[in-house]
Amino acid sequence: MQRYFVRNEQIVGDHVMIYGDDVHHIGRVMRMNEGDRLLCCNERSETMLCEIEQISNDFVRCRIIQWIEANVELPVHVYVASGLLKGDKYELVLQKGTELGAKGFLPLITSRSIVKWDEKKGDKKVERWQKIVKEAAEQSHRAYMPSVYAPMTVHELISWAHDVDYKCIAYEEEAKEGNHRSFARLLQTMNDGNSLLIVFGPEGGLSEQEVALLKDHGFVACSLGPRILRAETAPLYALSAVSYEWELK
């Protein structure tokens, strides 16, 4: 059954109004008709079973049939701060990271970033990223659509992370030194509902100065195992480890 994300203001009484690209998707791509059913998720991660009452070129009007209990989100809130990557690698992180349960994505501008951020095209880029996340959240039957933030510097990230419960850096030097248990220990100290921010570098990694700055502000350097992972692989590995610790053990 198709799933769509709606804002709270789109829910009026026992009806949901769907606008934008989703109208085209419902009517033209999926070829749905009045009487067909779909799922809608609001901003509180609540899921509604709905029946289409009216389809027009501008909106789809649905009646809420049932509120569904759905427990599909990670028990802890994981934010991924990842250095900007070449080509479509960052889009891969967004898509697969959403499927794996990330709460939000923070693109990071670092000293070793090969990709240079173009402010003039920035809004369009973030809009595309958010669309990728939306489609991945719908496909993976998430009840929550992760946020994609505008790219930020390490200093801006530190300010953003002020209220985050746990903060760590995936740092290859920790792996070289054989400190492979630190990430597992961090996950084991977390409680249900806690937030976790994990920082990953770009292709060239984070500089020693950036790591030192993050450590000075409460971030803990962690190894993700004995192998050195690609920049686009590391976030997905970390999210998988969180899922194992909190959902599969």
C-alpha positions as CSV (number, residue, x, y, z in Angstrom):
1,M,0.0,0.0,0.0
2,Q,1.4,3.4,-1.0
3,R,2.5,5.7,1.8
4,Y,2.6,9.5,1.8
5,F,3.9,12.1,4.3
6,V,1.6,15.1,5.1
7,R,2.0,18.1,7.3
8,N,-0.3,18.5,10.3
9,E,-2.2,21.4,8.8
10,Q,-3.2,19.1,5.9
11,I,-5.3,17.1,8.4
12,V,-8.7,18.6,8.9
13,G,-11.1,16.7,11.1
14,D,-11.3,13.2,9.7
15,H,-9.9,14.2,6.3
16,V,-6.5,14.5,4.8
17,M,-5.7,16.9,1.9
18,I,-2.7,15.9,-0.3
19,Y,-1.0,18.5,-2.5
20,G,2.1,18.9,-4.7
21,D,4.0,16.1,-6.5
22,D,2.1,13.5,-4.6
23,V,-1.1,14.4,-6.4
24,H,0.6,13.5,-9.7
25,H,2.0,10.3,-8.2
26,I,-1.4,9.2,-6.9
27,G,-3.4,10.0,-10.0
28,R,-1.0,9.5,-12.9
29,V,1.8,7.2,-11.7
30,M,-0.2,4.8,-9.5
31,R,-3.4,5.4,-11.4
32,M,-5.5,5.4,-8.2
33,N,-9.2,6.2,-8.2
34,E,-11.8,7.2,-5.7
35,G,-12.3,4.4,-3.2
36,D,-8.7,3.2,-3.3
37,R,-6.8,3.2,0.0
38,L,-3.4,4.6,1.0
39,L,-1.4,5.4,4.1
40,C,-0.6,8.9,5.3
41,C,2.0,9.8,8.0
42,N,1.9,13.1,9.9
43,E,4.7,15.0,11.5
44,R,4.2,13.2,14.8
45,S,5.0,9.9,13.1
46,E,1.4,8.7,13.4
47,T,0.0,6.6,10.6
48,M,-3.5,6.8,9.1
49,L,-5.2,4.4,6.8
50,C,-7.2,6.6,4.3
51,E,-9.6,6.2,1.5
52,I,-9.6,8.5,-1.5
53,E,-12.8,10.5,-1.8
54,Q,-11.8,12.9,-4.6
55,I,-8.9,13.3,-7.1
56,S,-8.4,16.6,-9.0
57,N,-5.4,18.1,-10.8
58,D,-4.5,20.1,-7.7
59,F,-5.3,17.9,-4.7
60,V,-6.4,14.5,-3.4
61,R,-9.0,14.4,-0.7
62,C,-8.9,11.4,1.6
63,R,-11.1,10.2,4.5
64,I,-9.3,8.8,7.6
65,I,-10.6,5.3,8.2
66,Q,-8.3,4.1,11.0
67,W,-5.3,5.3,13.0
68,I,-2.7,2.5,12.9
69,E,-0.2,1.6,15.6
70,A,3.1,1.3,13.9
71,N,6.5,0.8,15.7
72,V,9.0,1.1,12.8
73,E,11.3,3.8,14.0
74,L,14.7,3.3,15.8
75,P,14.2,3.6,19.6
76,V,17.1,6.1,19.6
77,H,17.4,9.2,17.3
78,V,20.5,9.0,15.1
79,Y,21.7,12.0,13.2
80,V,24.3,11.6,10.5
81,A,26.8,14.5,9.9
82,S,28.8,13.5,6.8
83,G,31.3,15.3,4.7
84,L,30.2,16.3,1.2
85,L,31.0,13.5,-1.2
86,K,31.8,13.4,-4.9
87,G,29.2,12.4,-7.6
88,D,26.1,10.7,-6.3
89,K,27.8,9.1,-3.2
90,Y,26.0,11.5,-0.8
91,E,22.7,10.7,-2.4
92,L,23.4,7.0,-1.7
93,V,24.0,7.9,2.0
94,L,20.7,9.8,2.1
95,Q,18.7,7.0,0.5
96,K,20.2,4.0,2.3
97,G,20.6,6.0,5.6
98,T,16.9,6.7,5.5
99,E,16.0,3.1,4.9
100,L,18.2,2.2,7.9
101,G,16.4,4.6,10.3
102,A,18.4,7.9,10.4
103,K,16.5,10.8,12.1
104,G,18.3,13.5,10.1
105,F,21.2,14.3,7.8
106,L,23.7,17.2,8.2
107,P,26.0,17.7,5.2
108,L,29.4,18.9,6.5
109,I,31.8,21.3,4.9
110,T,35.3,20.3,6.0
111,S,38.9,21.3,5.1
112,R,39.4,18.2,3.1
113,S,36.1,18.2,1.2
114,I,36.7,17.8,-2.5
115,V,33.2,19.0,-3.3
116,K,32.9,22.7,-3.1
117,W,29.5,24.0,-2.0
118,D,27.8,26.4,-4.4
119,E,25.5,28.7,-2.4
120,K,23.7,29.9,-5.5
121,K,22.6,26.4,-6.3
122,G,22.3,25.3,-2.6
123,D,18.5,25.6,-2.2
124,K,17.8,23.4,-5.2
125,K,20.4,20.9,-4.1
126,V,18.9,20.5,-0.6
127,E,15.4,20.3,-2.1
128,R,16.6,17.4,-4.3
129,W,18.2,15.7,-1.3
130,Q,15.0,16.1,0.7
131,K,13.0,14.5,-2.1
132,I,15.4,11.5,-2.2
133,V,14.8,11.1,1.6
134,K,11.1,11.4,1.2
135,E,10.9,8.7,-1.5
136,A,13.2,6.4,0.6
137,A,11.1,6.9,3.7
138,E,7.9,6.1,1.8
139,Q,9.5,3.0,0.2
140,S,10.8,1.7,3.4
141,H,7.5,2.3,5.2
142,R,9.0,4.8,7.7
143,A,6.5,6.7,9.9
144,Y,8.9,9.7,10.0
145,M,10.5,11.6,7.2
146,P,14.1,12.6,8.1
147,S,15.2,16.2,7.7
148,V,18.1,17.2,5.5
149,Y,19.8,20.3,6.7
150,A,21.8,22.9,4.7
151,P,25.5,22.2,4.6
152,M,27.3,23.5,7.7
153,T,30.9,24.0,8.9
154,V,32.3,22.1,11.9
155,H,31.8,25.2,14.1
156,E,28.2,25.4,13.1
157,L,27.8,21.6,13.7
158,I,29.1,22.1,17.3
159,S,26.5,24.8,17.9
160,W,23.7,22.6,16.4
161,A,24.7,19.6,18.6
162,H,24.4,21.5,21.9
163,D,21.4,19.6,23.0
164,V,22.3,16.2,21.6
165,D,22.7,13.5,24.2
166,Y,25.6,11.6,22.7
167,K,28.2,12.8,20.1
168,C,30.9,10.7,18.4
169,I,33.3,10.9,15.5
170,A,34.0,7.9,13.2
171,Y,37.7,8.3,13.1
172,E,40.0,5.9,11.2
173,E,43.0,6.6,13.5
174,E,41.1,4.9,16.3
175,A,40.7,1.9,14.1
176,K,44.5,1.8,13.4
177,E,45.2,1.9,17.1
178,G,42.9,-1.1,17.6
179,N,40.3,0.6,19.8
180,H,37.3,-1.2,18.3
181,R,35.0,-1.5,21.3
182,S,34.4,2.3,22.0
183,F,31.4,2.6,19.6
184,A,29.7,-0.6,21.0
185,R,30.2,0.7,24.6
186,L,28.7,4.1,23.6
187,L,25.6,2.4,22.2
188,Q,25.2,0.2,25.4
189,T,25.2,3.3,27.6
190,M,22.3,5.0,25.7
191,N,18.7,4.9,26.8
192,D,15.5,4.7,24.8
193,G,14.7,8.1,23.3
194,N,18.3,9.4,23.5
195,S,19.8,11.3,20.6
196,L,23.1,10.4,18.9
197,L,25.1,12.5,16.4
198,I,27.8,10.6,14.4
199,V,30.3,12.6,12.4
200,F,31.9,11.2,9.3
201,G,34.6,12.8,7.2
202,P,34.7,13.2,3.3
203,E,36.8,11.0,1.1
204,G,40.0,12.5,2.6
205,G,38.8,12.1,6.1
206,L,38.6,14.7,8.9
207,S,41.8,16.7,9.7
208,E,43.5,16.4,13.0
209,Q,42.5,19.9,13.8
210,E,38.8,19.2,13.1
211,V,38.9,16.1,15.3
212,A,40.6,18.0,18.1
213,L,38.0,20.7,17.9
214,L,35.2,18.3,18.1
215,K,36.8,16.4,21.0
216,D,37.1,19.7,22.9
217,H,33.3,20.1,22.6
218,G,32.4,16.7,24.0
219,F,32.6,14.5,20.9
220,V,34.1,11.0,21.4
221,A,36.3,9.4,18.7
222,C,35.2,5.9,17.8
223,S,36.4,3.1,15.6
224,L,34.0,1.3,13.4
225,G,36.1,-1.9,13.3
226,P,39.4,-3.1,12.0
227,R,38.8,-2.2,8.3
228,I,38.9,1.2,6.9
229,L,35.5,2.0,5.3
230,R,34.7,4.3,2.4
231,A,33.1,7.6,3.2
232,E,29.8,6.5,1.8
233,T,29.9,3.1,3.6
234,A,30.8,4.2,7.1
235,P,27.4,5.9,7.9
236,L,25.5,2.9,6.7
237,Y,27.6,0.5,8.8
238,A,27.1,2.7,11.9
239,L,23.3,2.8,11.4
240,S,23.3,-1.0,10.9
241,A,25.2,-1.3,14.2
242,V,22.7,0.9,16.0
243,S,19.8,-1.2,14.6
244,Y,21.4,-4.4,15.7
245,E,22.0,-3.1,19.2
246,W,18.6,-1.6,19.7
247,E,16.3,-3.7,17.5
248,L,17.7,-7.2,16.9
249,K,19.5,-8.2,20.0
